[in-house]
Amino acid sequence: MVSVYRQGDLILRRWNIAVVSELKPGNMVGDRLEVRSETGHAHVIEAPVYNLYGNRLVVVEKPTPLTHPQHATIIIPPGIYQVTFVRDYRDVRFVRPRD
């Protein structure tokens, strides 16, 4: 099973599932991850984003597309993923949950 997914300068690494009980509403920072690259285009995945122990985690509950206009779409399988980057430049936005 693949545990690392890379799309350009964005990397999603599978995280230890044992932290699921620690993912609480107070740790949630958004319901969508947007990471802008140097070109200004965004990597986007529609999944809850949490801050836990200084790590940004994306919780994918069903197969979900990771999109970017300059890269092929990747379907991310269910799991918890740590968000990391290859380059220093990044414009990261965490979209707040909708009311």
C-alpha positions in Angstrom: 0.0 0.0 0.0 1.3 3.5 -0.9 1.9 5.6 2.2 3.2 8.8 0.5 1.5 10.8 -2.1 3.3 13.7 -3.9 1.8 16.2 -6.3 4.4 18.8 -7.2 5.7 20.4 -4.1 2.9 19.0 -1.8 3.5 15.7 0.0 0.9 13.8 2.0 2.4 11.1 4.3 0.2 8.5 5.9 0.0 9.2 9.7 -0.4 6.7 12.6 -4.1 5.9 12.9 -3.8 5.8 16.7 -4.2 9.6 16.8 -7.8 9.4 15.6 -9.1 9.8 19.2 -7.1 13.1 19.5 -8.7 14.7 16.5 -11.3 16.9 18.2 -13.2 19.9 16.9 -10.9 22.2 18.9 -7.9 21.0 16.8 -9.7 21.4 13.5 -8.4 24.3 11.4 -10.5 23.9 8.3 -12.6 21.6 6.1 -10.5 22.0 3.0 -6.7 22.2 2.4 -5.4 24.7 -0.2 -1.7 25.0 -0.8 -0.6 27.6 -3.3 2.7 27.0 -5.2 5.0 29.6 -6.7 2.8 29.7 -9.8 -0.1 30.8 -7.7 -2.1 27.7 -8.5 -3.5 25.7 -5.6 -3.3 22.1 -4.6 -6.8 21.4 -3.2 -8.3 18.5 -1.3 -11.8 18.6 0.3 -11.1 17.0 3.6 -11.0 18.2 7.3 -7.6 19.7 8.4 -6.3 19.5 11.9 -3.4 20.9 13.9 -2.0 18.2 16.2 1.4 18.4 17.9 2.5 21.1 15.5 1.6 18.9 12.5 -1.0 19.6 9.9 -3.1 16.5 9.3 -5.7 15.9 6.6 -8.4 13.3 7.4 -9.6 11.6 4.3 -12.8 9.6 5.0 -13.5 8.3 1.5 -11.4 8.3 -1.7 -10.9 12.0 -2.4 -9.3 13.8 -5.3 -6.2 16.0 -4.8 -6.3 18.5 -7.6 -4.0 21.1 -9.1 -4.3 22.6 -12.6 -0.7 21.8 -13.6 -0.6 18.2 -12.3 -2.6 15.0 -12.8 -5.4 14.5 -10.2 -4.5 11.9 -7.5 -7.2 10.0 -5.7 -6.2 9.8 -2.0 -7.6 6.8 -0.2 -9.1 7.0 3.3 -6.6 7.7 6.0 -4.9 10.4 8.1 -2.1 12.2 6.3 0.6 14.7 7.4 1.0 17.7 5.1 4.6 18.5 4.1 6.3 20.5 1.4 9.3 20.1 -0.9 9.9 23.9 -1.3 10.2 26.8 1.1 7.6 28.9 -0.7 4.0 28.1 0.3 0.8 29.9 0.7 -1.4 27.6 2.8 -5.0 28.3 3.6 -7.3 26.3 5.8 -10.9 27.0 5.0 -13.0 27.2 8.2 -15.9 24.7 8.5 -19.1 25.8 7.0 -21.9 26.7 9.5 
